[in-house]
Amino acid sequence: MKRIFFCLALILMAATAGLSAQQQIASTSDSVPPPVSGDGGLTPGRTFHEWTPRNSAAAPFSRVAFGGGVSSMGINLQAAVIANRYINIRGTGNFFDYSLTNISTNGLNLSGKLNFATAGTSVDFYPFPNHGFRVSPGALFYNQNQATATVVAPGGTSFSLDGYTYYSSQANPVTGNGNVILNKTNPAFTITTGWGNMIPRRGGHLSFPFEIGAAFVGAPTVNMALTSGQVCADPAGTIGCQNVVGNSQVNANLQAQVAKYQNNLNPFHIYPILSTGVAVSFGSHRGEASPVTRSK
């Protein structure tokens, strides 16, 4: 619930800044008086051009947009404000919880949760403002992506740590916990590209933004600990049973196994970003002028 409130607060701050600026801009007039004839009046039978504000592209902070959708980091919420014709400033939040069950590794059974919670900002640059293509450098300044799990070795079953085989006691099975943290680098640089402007430069309010890119979060960090139970030399649990807590040999094998897991995950230091959704923009269309021809 805290992650949801954090994302909503990010959006509300962007909206407040954008709408405040919008009200200031809307209170001014950008009209240019029509041309007149030499005697100060309009020429009969002639037309004149009145320059009417139409597009918000040249009015900084005159429009704000809100969006939602799905991404590789979970449920996606976004807010954007216009900076100029070529640039938007965008804030993004993602959150999602997913239950993990029926996962087995080396004879150990794992169950837990995959938790996504991120927030960041980016600068959306549109080299061709009337088209939706953009390039967006940015940063994740809040990243709590991680997987947490409980570890159980059912009584009478075997499991291995760094090549050594142990049997979990039937009377006192081995249990533990572990996690995989996906936020070694915080804040993390991001770079994405995509299509679809949350604040359309051609007018209109609805858009369907899509983006793809990467967050350079660093290699995941793996942790695991055995917190209770006994290991034995036979499946029946009657020979050479020892507590796992404080057992130097078991702990040394466990740390060696964790190091292998870490080594396998080290190449995955870049997290993919893929998102799609829908956005709605609000605000003044003042800023750019377009000629409107009128007759006398």
C-alpha positions in Angstrom: 0.0 0.0 0.0 2.9 2.4 0.7 4.2 1.8 -2.8 0.8 2.8 -4.3 0.7 6.0 -2.2 4.3 6.9 -3.3 3.4 6.5 -7.0 0.2 8.6 -6.6 2.1 11.3 -4.7 4.6 11.5 -7.6 1.8 12.0 -10.1 0.0 14.6 -7.9 3.2 16.7 -7.6 3.6 16.7 -11.4 -0.1 17.6 -11.9 0.1 20.5 -9.4 3.1 22.0 -11.1 1.6 21.6 -14.6 -1.9 22.9 -13.8 -0.5 25.9 -11.8 1.5 27.0 -14.8 -1.4 26.3 -17.1 -3.6 28.7 -15.1 -1.0 31.5 -15.4 -0.6 31.0 -19.1 -4.4 30.8 -19.7 -4.8 34.2 -18.1 -2.8 36.0 -20.8 -3.7 36.7 -24.4 -1.4 35.8 -27.3 -3.6 37.3 -30.0 -2.1 39.6 -32.6 -4.4 42.4 -33.9 -5.6 42.0 -37.5 -4.0 44.2 -40.2 -5.7 47.5 -41.0 -5.8 49.8 -44.1 -4.0 53.0 -44.2 -7.0 55.0 -42.9 -7.2 52.8 -39.8 -10.1 50.6 -41.0 -10.5 47.3 -42.8 -10.3 47.2 -46.5 -13.7 46.4 -48.0 -14.0 43.1 -49.6 -10.6 42.0 -48.4 -9.8 39.2 -45.9 -7.4 39.4 -43.0 -5.6 36.9 -40.8 -6.0 36.8 -37.1 -3.3 34.8 -35.4 -5.1 32.5 -32.9 -3.3 30.5 -30.2 -3.9 26.8 -31.1 -1.1 24.5 -30.0 0.5 24.0 -26.6 3.9 23.0 -28.0 5.6 26.3 -27.2 4.0 26.9 -23.8 6.1 25.3 -21.0 4.1 23.5 -18.4 0.8 24.4 -20.1 -0.3 20.8 -20.4 -0.1 17.7 -18.1 -0.8 14.1 -18.9 -1.6 11.0 -16.8 -1.1 7.5 -18.0 -1.5 3.9 -16.9 -0.6 0.5 -18.3 1.6 -2.6 -17.8 5.3 -3.0 -18.0 8.1 -5.4 -17.3 8.3 -3.9 -13.8 4.6 -4.4 -13.0 1.6 -2.0 -13.1 2.7 1.3 -14.6 1.6 4.8 -13.6 2.9 7.9 -15.4 2.6 11.7 -15.3 4.2 14.1 -17.7 4.3 17.9 -18.3 5.4 19.7 -21.4 8.7 21.6 -21.3 8.8 22.9 -24.8 7.9 21.8 -28.3 10.5 19.0 -28.3 10.6 17.9 -24.6 8.4 16.4 -22.0 9.4 15.8 -18.3 7.9 12.5 -17.2 7.6 10.7 -13.8 7.0 6.9 -13.7 6.0 4.5 -10.9 5.7 0.7 -11.0 4.4 -1.8 -8.5 3.4 -5.4 -8.4 3.4 -8.4 -6.1 3.6 -12.0 -7.4 3.5 -15.2 -5.3 6.3 -17.7 -5.9 5.4 -21.4 -5.3 6.7 -24.8 -6.2 10.3 -23.7 -6.9 13.0 -26.3 -6.2 16.8 -25.9 -6.3 19.3 -28.6 -5.2 16.5 -30.3 -3.2 15.4 -27.2 -1.4 11.8 -26.1 -1.8 11.2 -22.3 -2.1 8.1 -20.2 -1.8 7.6 -16.5 -1.4 6.9 -13.3 -3.3 8.3 -11.3 -6.1 7.9 -7.6 -5.2 8.2 -4.8 -7.7 8.3 -1.2 -6.5 10.2 1.5 -8.5 9.9 5.2 -9.3 11.9 7.4 -11.6 12.0 10.3 -14.0 13.0 10.8 -17.6 13.4 13.5 -20.2 11.4 12.6 -23.3 13.0 14.2 -26.4 11.0 14.2 -29.6 13.2 15.1 -32.6 10.2 15.3 -34.8 7.5 16.9 -32.6 4.5 16.1 -34.8 5.4 12.4 -34.7 5.5 10.1 -31.7 9.1 8.8 -31.9 11.2 9.7 -28.8 14.4 9.1 -27.0 14.3 9.2 -23.2 17.3 9.2 -20.8 16.4 9.1 -17.2 17.0 7.5 -13.7 15.4 5.2 -11.2 15.8 7.0 -7.9 13.6 4.5 -5.9 14.1 0.8 -6.5 12.8 -2.0 -4.2 12.6 -4.8 -6.7 13.3 -8.1 -5.0 12.3 -11.7 -4.5 12.0 -13.1 -1.0 11.5 -16.7 -0.1 11.2 -19.2 2.7 13.4 -22.3 2.3 12.3 -25.8 3.4 14.0 -29.2 3.1 11.2 -31.7 3.8 12.0 -34.3 6.5 13.6 -37.4 5.1 14.7 -35.8 1.8 18.1 -35.0 0.6 19.5 -31.6 -0.6 23.0 -30.5 -1.7 25.2 -27.5 -0.9 28.3 -27.0 -3.0 28.3 -30.7 -4.0 27.8 -32.0 -0.5 24.7 -34.1 0.2 22.7 -33.7 3.4 19.5 -35.4 4.7 16.9 -33.3 6.4 15.8 -34.7 9.8 12.3 -36.1 9.8 11.8 -35.0 13.4 13.3 -31.5 12.9 13.3 -30.5 9.2 15.7 -27.9 7.9 14.2 -24.4 7.2 15.6 -21.1 6.2 15.1 -17.9 4.1 16.6 -16.2 1.2 16.2 -13.2 -1.2 17.4 -11.9 -4.5 17.7 -8.1 -4.6 17.5 -6.3 -7.9 18.7 -2.8 -6.9 22.5 -2.9 -6.4 22.9 0.4 -8.2 20.6 3.1 -6.8 19.8 5.5 -8.4 20.2 3.7 -11.7 20.6 5.2 -15.2 17.8 4.3 -17.7 17.6 4.8 -21.4 14.5 4.0 -23.5 13.0 4.8 -26.9 9.4 4.5 -28.0 6.5 5.8 -29.8 3.5 7.8 -28.7 3.5 11.2 -27.1 1.6 11.5 -23.9 1.0 15.2 -24.8 0.2 15.1 -28.5 1.7 18.0 -30.4 -1.0 17.8 -33.1 -3.8 18.3 -30.6 -6.1 15.8 -29.0 -6.0 14.3 -25.6 -5.7 10.6 -25.9 -2.5 8.6 -26.7 -1.2 5.1 -26.5 2.5 5.3 -25.6 4.9 2.3 -26.0 8.5 2.2 -24.9 11.4 -0.3 -24.8 14.8 0.1 -23.2 16.9 -0.8 -20.1 17.7 0.1 -16.5 21.3 -0.3 -15.5 20.6 -1.6 -12.0 23.7 -3.7 -11.4 24.0 -7.5 -10.9 21.4 -9.0 -8.5 22.5 -9.8 -5.0 21.7 -13.3 -3.6 21.4 -14.1 0.1 20.4 -17.3 1.9 20.5 -18.6 5.4 19.5 -21.8 7.2 17.7 -20.8 10.4 16.5 -24.1 12.0 16.5 -27.9 11.8 19.0 -30.7 11.7 20.9 -32.5 9.0 21.6 -36.2 9.2 23.8 -38.8 7.6 20.9 -41.1 6.6 17.4 -40.6 5.2 15.8 -42.0 8.3 17.3 -39.2 10.3 18.9 -41.5 13.0 22.6 -41.2 12.3 24.9 -38.2 12.9 22.2 -35.6 13.2 23.5 -32.0 13.8 21.9 -28.6 14.1 22.4 -26.4 11.0 22.6 -23.3 13.1 26.2 -22.8 14.2 27.5 -25.7 12.2 30.6 -24.4 10.5 30.7 -27.1 7.8 27.1 -26.6 6.7 27.5 -22.9 6.7 30.7 -23.0 4.7 29.0 -25.2 2.1 26.0 -22.9 2.1 28.1 -19.8 1.4 29.9 -21.6 -1.4 26.6 -22.5 -2.9 25.3 -18.9 -2.6 28.5 -17.8 -4.4 27.7 -20.1 -7.3 24.2 -18.6 -7.5 25.7 -15.1 -7.5 28.1 -16.0 -10.2 25.3 -17.3 -12.4 23.3 -14.0 -11.9 26.2 -11.6 -12.4 25.7 -11.2 -16.2 22.2 -9.9 -15.6 23.1 -6.4 -14.5 20.7 -4.7 -17.0 17.0 -4.9 -16.4 14.8 -4.7 -19.5 12.1 -2.0 -19.7 9.1 -2.7 -21.8 5.8 -0.9 -21.3 2.5 0.0 -23.1 -0.6 1.7 -22.0 -2.9 4.7 -22.5 -2.6 8.3 -21.4 -4.9 11.4 -21.3 -3.6 15.0 -21.4 -5.2 18.1 -20.0 -4.5 21.8 -20.2 -4.3 24.9 -22.3 -3.7 24.7 -26.1 -2.1 28.2 -26.1 1.4 28.7 -27.3 1.8 28.2 -31.0 -0.1 30.4 -33.3 -1.9 29.5 -36.5 -3.5 31.8 -39.0 -7.3 31.8 -39.3 -8.7 33.6 -42.4 -11.8 35.7 -41.9 -13.9 37.8 -44.2 -15.1 41.2 -43.5 
